[in-house]
Every structure is written in structure tokens, then in C-alpha cells.
Amino acid sequence: MKKKNYLKKFSLNGKVAIVIGGYGLMGYEISKALSDAGAKVAILDIHAIKKKKIRNSYFIKFNCKNYKNFKNELLKIKKKVGFPSIYVNASYPASKDWASNTFEKVTLDSYKENIDIHLNSFTFMAKIFADFLKFSKKKGSIVQISSTYGLVAQNMNVYEGTNARNNMTYPIIKGGITHFSKQLASYYGKHEIRVNNICPGGIEGKFKATNKNFDKNFSKKYKQHTLLKRFCRPDDVATAALFLASDASSYITGTNLIVDGGWTAI
Ligand SMILES: NC(=O)c1ccc[n+]([C@@H]2O[C@H](COP(=O)([O-])OP(=O)(O)OC[C@H]3O[C@@H](n4cnc5c(N)ncnc54)[C@H](O)[C@@H]3O)[C@@H](O)[C@H]2O)c1
């Protein structure tokens, strides 16, 4: 009997991957992991960054606000890079007043804008990509970067007395993305298109909304609440994305891979 080489299941040789938000904290490490595994990577982001260029990567300027025109980007990628069969969305679209999406300050206009640019772009672009595969009779893998806050609420005990804020809109966005992936997986499964979420826990650094560094109190309380006593790291998410993108996860669809150091286990 021929011996199996399980490491080959993680190989992305000959494949083309798209990473939306591929120059972000997580997106960059995900793009790097996919490239290391052999894929050509089309990085779609609103702007390039001055980090080291990732081997076999191609930058395409794209704003998720224009999600309705995503099919045109797919045609561009097909021509410039090759036919994409892997799609990861690690973008973080947000309005200028994202910080004011607290229960105390949120306005209906800002709430609606963020639902549109974040939730609607994540769902519609994934659907457009799934259709692109389906009509081309190709199989593929879709990975949506959701969040633990698409599964559980912010634990206000951890937030109180720190410089971290509540957010009314974020759990709606991430909850919607998390559940929609199951619906997408259900509809496109018969076309061998897999759809999964990664739900990362918090990554240490700056708050997206306020651009302020976490204060010591928040860092301490957050870490204390995880079972592994540390924040998530972008490379923790990158390896999870590689697993879900590759044939190593060939029988996994419609699920959440929770990368949170045990935050949601208790
Ligand atoms: N940082 C965390 O603690 C954390 C935890 C759990 C989940 N998440 C989720 O993970 C994803 C990535 O988060 P991150 O921390 O890497 O964010 P980040 O801000 O570091 O990176 C996001 C990337 O998306 C790009 N982007 C923003 N708006 C865009 C737009 N309109 N069009 C195209 N590209 C756009 C940015 O330029 C950036 O490169 C997000 O969806 C976020 O909600 C983050």
C-alpha cells in the first residue's frame, strides 16, 4: 500500500489565494502562511504597507465599500495571478466614527454605515466568490475572520475600570458573519465549496476604534480571563487559516475554528 504523506495535505502548491485586508495585523501573517505553503497570494487592501514583501504576492488596491463590484476584481485576479480557489477575508472596514459605536453614543447612521461596510461586504463578497467557483465548476475554500464576539458577548467585568469600550455594532457584524458562513456552506457544499470561520480572541495592541494602546489594567484582566493567560497572536490565526484553506481540512465545512486561548470555554 502507498504510504500517505500527511504534510502534503497542507501544501498549496499551484493554488491561488485571495486575502482581503492582507496587509493588516492578521492578514499579513495569513498571506505569509499561505505563501509559505506554496500559494500565489493576491492581497486586496485599501493601502499597501511598508512591511517586507511576501514572496509570490500581488497587491491589488481595493476598498471593501465597493463590494458590489467584487466580481470585476476576481476577473482581474484570474488574469493577473491565476484562478483563485482560496479566499480569506481578514479586513476590518470601519467608519471614521467607529469609536462612537458604544451603547452610550451610537447613532443610527453610524450603525448602518458599519453594518454595510463590514457585515455586508463580508457576506456579499463571499457569496460572489462562491458563485465564481460554482459557475467555473471549481472547488474551493472560503475562510471568514470573525471573532469570539460573534459567539459570546463582551464580558463587561473585563472592560470596567479600563480604557476599553463596549461596542453595540461589532457583535451584530461578527454574529452575522459567523452564522452566514454556515448558510453559505450549506448551499454551496454540493459544489465542493467549503466555508468556515475563524473566531480569534483579542490581539494585544491598539484599539481599532480609538487607536489607543490597551491600558495595563485591560491587558491584565483580559489575559487573566483566558485559559492560556495571554493574548492571541496573528501567527496563531495564520496557522489556523492555512489549515482551513488547505486539503488538511478537506471534510470540514460550516464550522468555527475558535482561536481564543480558551476565552469562550468558561
Ligand atoms: N484585532 C483583534 O483583536 C481581533 C480579534 C478578533 C477578530 N478580529 C477581526 O479580525 C479581522 C482582522 O483584524 P486585524 O486586527 O488584523 O485588523 P487590522 O486593522 O490590523 O487589519 C485590517 C486590514 O483591513 C484593511 N482594510 C480596512 N478597511 C478596508 C476596506 N474598506 N477595504 C479594504 N481593506 C480594508 C486595512 O488596511 C488593514 O490592512 C477583522 O475582521 C477583525 O474584526 C480582530
The ligand as an SDF file (V2000), in Angstrom:
LIG
                    3D

 44 48  0  0  0  0  0  0  0  0999 V2000
   -7.5060   42.6310   16.4430 N   0  0  0  0  0  0  0  0  0  0  0  0
   -8.2590   41.8610   17.2160 C   0  0  0  0  0  0  0  0  0  0  0  0
   -8.0930   41.8040   18.4300 O   0  0  0  0  0  0  0  0  0  0  0  0
   -9.3190   40.9880   16.5760 C   0  0  0  0  0  0  0  0  0  0  0  0
   -9.8680   39.9490   17.3300 C   0  0  0  0  0  0  0  0  0  0  0  0
  -10.8330   39.1330   16.7480 C   0  0  0  0  0  0  0  0  0  0  0  0
  -11.2330   39.3490   15.4530 C   0  0  0  0  0  0  0  0  0  0  0  0
  -10.7010   40.3770   14.7380 N   0  0  0  0  0  0  0  0  0  0  0  0
  -11.1450   40.5300   13.3360 C   0  0  0  0  0  0  0  0  0  0  0  0
  -10.0760   40.1270   12.5190 O   0  0  0  0  0  0  0  0  0  0  0  0
  -10.0600   40.8760   11.3040 C   0  0  0  0  0  0  0  0  0  0  0  0
   -8.6690   41.4910   11.1210 C   0  0  0  0  0  0  0  0  0  0  0  0
   -8.3780   42.2890   12.2360 O   0  0  0  0  0  0  0  0  0  0  0  0
   -6.9410   42.9670   12.4350 P   0  0  0  0  0  0  0  0  0  0  0  0
   -6.7570   43.1950   13.8740 O   0  0  0  0  0  0  0  0  0  0  0  0
   -5.9080   42.2030   11.6540 O   0  0  0  0  0  0  0  0  0  0  0  0
   -7.2260   44.3730   11.7440 O   0  0  0  0  0  0  0  0  0  0  0  0
   -6.1850   45.4230   11.1150 P   0  0  0  0  0  0  0  0  0  0  0  0
   -6.8410   46.7590   11.2530 O   0  0  0  0  0  0  0  0  0  0  0  0
   -4.8020   45.2310   11.6180 O   0  0  0  0  0  0  0  0  0  0  0  0
   -6.1710   44.9770    9.5760 O   0  0  0  0  0  0  0  0  0  0  0  0
   -7.2760   45.1270    8.7640 C   0  0  0  0  0  0  0  0  0  0  0  0
   -6.8180   45.3120    7.3250 C   0  0  0  0  0  0  0  0  0  0  0  0
   -8.0080   45.6130    6.5720 O   0  0  0  0  0  0  0  0  0  0  0  0
   -7.7250   46.7170    5.7270 C   0  0  0  0  0  0  0  0  0  0  0  0
   -8.9660   47.4400    5.4980 N   0  0  0  0  0  0  0  0  0  0  0  0
   -9.6420   48.2480    6.3620 C   0  0  0  0  0  0  0  0  0  0  0  0
  -10.7190   48.7770    5.7480 N   0  0  0  0  0  0  0  0  0  0  0  0
  -10.7120   48.2910    4.4840 C   0  0  0  0  0  0  0  0  0  0  0  0
  -11.5610   48.4820    3.3740 C   0  0  0  0  0  0  0  0  0  0  0  0
  -12.6280   49.3130    3.4400 N   0  0  0  0  0  0  0  0  0  0  0  0
  -11.2620   47.8450    2.2250 N   0  0  0  0  0  0  0  0  0  0  0  0
  -10.1770   47.0220    2.1400 C   0  0  0  0  0  0  0  0  0  0  0  0
   -9.3310   46.8110    3.1550 N   0  0  0  0  0  0  0  0  0  0  0  0
   -9.6000   47.4330    4.3200 C   0  0  0  0  0  0  0  0  0  0  0  0
   -6.7040   47.5670    6.4810 C   0  0  0  0  0  0  0  0  0  0  0  0
   -5.9840   48.4130    5.5980 O   0  0  0  0  0  0  0  0  0  0  0  0
   -5.8540   46.5060    7.1380 C   0  0  0  0  0  0  0  0  0  0  0  0
   -4.7680   46.1360    6.3220 O   0  0  0  0  0  0  0  0  0  0  0  0
  -11.1720   41.9000   11.4320 C   0  0  0  0  0  0  0  0  0  0  0  0
  -12.2990   41.4600   10.7110 O   0  0  0  0  0  0  0  0  0  0  0  0
  -11.4550   41.9490   12.9200 C   0  0  0  0  0  0  0  0  0  0  0  0
  -12.7890   42.2570   13.1790 O   0  0  0  0  0  0  0  0  0  0  0  0
   -9.7480   41.1920   15.2710 C   0  0  0  0  0  0  0  0  0  0  0  0
  1  2  1  0
  2  3  2  0
  2  4  1  0
  4  5  1  0
  4 44  2  0
  5  6  2  0
  6  7  1  0
  7  8  2  0
  8  9  1  0
  8 44  1  0
  9 10  1  0
  9 42  1  0
 10 11  1  0
 11 12  1  0
 11 40  1  0
 12 13  1  0
 13 14  1  0
 14 15  2  0
 14 16  1  0
 14 17  1  0
 17 18  1  0
 18 19  2  0
 18 20  1  0
 18 21  1  0
 21 22  1  0
 22 23  1  0
 23 24  1  0
 23 38  1  0
 24 25  1  0
 25 26  1  0
 25 36  1  0
 26 27  1  0
 26 35  1  0
 27 28  2  0
 28 29  1  0
 29 30  1  0
 29 35  2  0
 30 31  1  0
 30 32  2  0
 32 33  1  0
 33 34  2  0
 34 35  1  0
 36 37  1  0
 36 38  1  0
 38 39  1  0
 40 41  1  0
 40 42  1  0
 42 43  1  0
M  CHG  2   8   1  16  -1
M  END
$$$$
